[in-house]
């Protein structure tokens, strides 16, 4: 009986080894990780009349959510990129790597009355035009450009409307 058990163990081990090696006939790279993409935000900030506004702080905030392996705990990763508008009211963010395009862009006048005083504003990233400029490859979902044209309201205009009411 002991001899039969040893033979059966040998046969089963050989069979499992053959099945295991037989499933490895395709050569390819294993990929581990999560899909990701890169994007850059570009745009211009103007007043209601279309005049460019210099010195506006533009903050791009991105939040990515996920679950731990056991699905019990949710995690959050967030970061912000801050740039400033030039004399033409234009700005270009740094390249941002994320799982998807999600978050907000905040516009804030930080120089006070130097270029006029403007009310802060914000816009959702996912509501903006997104143009793919590089194709995807494996886990990499490509590179995108997000374009925004933002008009800010002068504080005086808002104060005038409130005073007339």
C-alpha positions in Angstrom: 0.0 0.0 0.0 2.8 2.3 0.9 4.4 1.7 -2.5 1.1 2.5 -4.3 0.9 5.8 -2.5 4.4 6.7 -3.5 3.7 5.8 -7.2 0.5 7.9 -7.1 2.3 10.9 -5.6 4.9 10.6 -8.3 2.4 10.4 -11.1 0.3 13.3 -9.7 3.5 15.4 -9.2 4.5 14.7 -12.8 1.0 15.5 -14.1 0.9 18.8 -12.2 4.3 19.7 -13.5 3.3 19.0 -17.1 0.1 21.0 -16.7 2.0 23.9 -15.2 4.7 24.0 -17.8 2.1 23.5 -20.6 0.3 26.7 -19.6 3.6 28.7 -20.0 3.9 28.3 -23.7 3.2 31.9 -24.5 6.1 34.3 -24.0 5.2 37.7 -22.8 5.8 40.2 -20.0 3.8 40.2 -16.9 2.5 43.6 -16.1 1.7 44.6 -12.6 0.1 47.9 -11.5 -2.7 50.2 -12.4 -3.7 52.0 -15.6 -2.4 55.6 -15.6 -2.2 58.6 -17.9 -0.4 61.9 -18.1 -2.0 65.2 -18.7 -1.2 68.9 -18.8 -3.5 71.8 -18.3 -3.2 74.8 -20.5 -5.3 77.9 -20.8 -6.0 81.6 -20.5 -7.6 83.8 -17.9 -9.5 86.9 -19.0 -11.9 89.4 -17.6 -15.5 89.6 -18.8 -14.5 91.9 -21.7 -11.8 89.4 -22.9 -8.8 91.3 -21.6 -6.0 89.0 -20.3 -5.3 89.0 -16.6 -1.7 88.7 -15.4 -0.7 87.3 -12.0 -3.6 85.0 -11.4 -2.7 81.9 -9.2 -4.0 78.8 -11.0 -4.0 75.7 -8.7 -4.8 72.3 -10.3 -5.9 69.8 -7.6 -6.3 66.1 -8.4 -7.6 63.4 -6.2 -7.4 59.7 -6.8 -9.3 57.2 -4.7 -8.9 53.4 -4.4 -9.4 50.4 -2.1 -7.0 48.3 -0.1 -6.5 44.7 -1.1 -9.2 43.5 1.3 -11.7 46.2 0.2 -12.2 47.3 3.8 -10.2 50.5 3.7 -10.5 53.3 1.1 -7.4 55.4 0.4 -7.1 58.8 -1.1 -4.1 60.4 -2.9 -4.2 64.1 -3.7 -1.8 66.6 -4.9 -1.8 70.2 -6.3 0.2 72.0 -9.0 0.3 75.8 -8.8 1.2 78.0 -11.7 0.6 81.7 -12.5 -0.7 83.5 -15.6 1.7 85.5 -17.7 1.2 89.0 -19.3 -1.1 87.4 -21.9 -3.2 85.7 -19.2 -1.9 82.3 -20.3 -0.6 79.4 -18.1 0.7 75.9 -18.6 0.8 73.3 -15.7 3.5 70.7 -15.2 2.8 67.3 -16.5 0.5 65.4 -14.1 0.4 61.6 -13.8 -2.8 60.1 -12.5 -5.2 57.2 -12.9 -7.7 59.5 -14.5 -8.5 63.1 -15.1 -10.4 64.3 -12.0 -10.3 67.3 -9.7 -10.6 71.0 -9.8 -8.8 74.1 -11.1 -8.9 77.1 -8.8 -8.3 80.7 -10.0 -7.3 83.3 -7.4 -6.2 87.0 -7.8 -3.3 87.3 -5.4 -1.8 90.7 -6.4 -4.7 92.7 -5.1 -5.6 95.9 -7.1 -2.4 95.8 -9.2 -4.2 94.3 -12.2 -7.7 94.9 -10.9 -9.3 92.9 -8.1 -11.0 89.7 -9.3 -13.3 87.2 -7.5 -11.9 83.7 -7.1 -13.5 81.0 -9.3 -13.1 77.3 -10.0 -13.9 74.7 -12.6 -14.1 70.8 -12.6 -11.3 69.2 -14.7 -13.7 66.5 -16.1 -16.0 69.2 -17.5 -13.2 70.6 -19.8 -12.1 69.7 -23.3 -9.6 66.9 -23.2 -7.4 66.2 -26.3 -5.4 63.0 -26.5 -1.9 63.8 -27.8 -0.1 60.5 -27.3 -1.4 57.0 -27.8 -1.9 54.4 -25.1 0.5 51.4 -24.6 -0.2 48.7 -22.0 -1.1 50.2 -18.7 -0.2 53.6 -20.0 -3.5 55.2 -21.2 -1.8 58.0 -23.1 -1.1 61.7 -22.7 -3.8 64.3 -22.7 -4.0 68.1 -22.9 -6.8 69.8 -21.0 -7.7 73.3 -22.3 -9.5 76.0 -20.3 -10.6 79.5 -21.0 -11.7 81.1 -17.8 -13.4 84.5 -17.3 -13.1 86.1 -13.9 -15.5 88.7 -12.6 -14.2 92.0 -11.1 -14.9 92.6 -7.4 -16.3 96.0 -8.3 -18.8 94.5 -10.7 -20.1 92.1 -8.1 -20.2 94.9 -5.5 -22.2 97.2 -7.9 -24.7 94.4 -8.5 -25.1 93.8 -4.8 -25.4 97.6 -4.0 -28.2 98.0 -6.6 -30.4 95.3 -5.1 
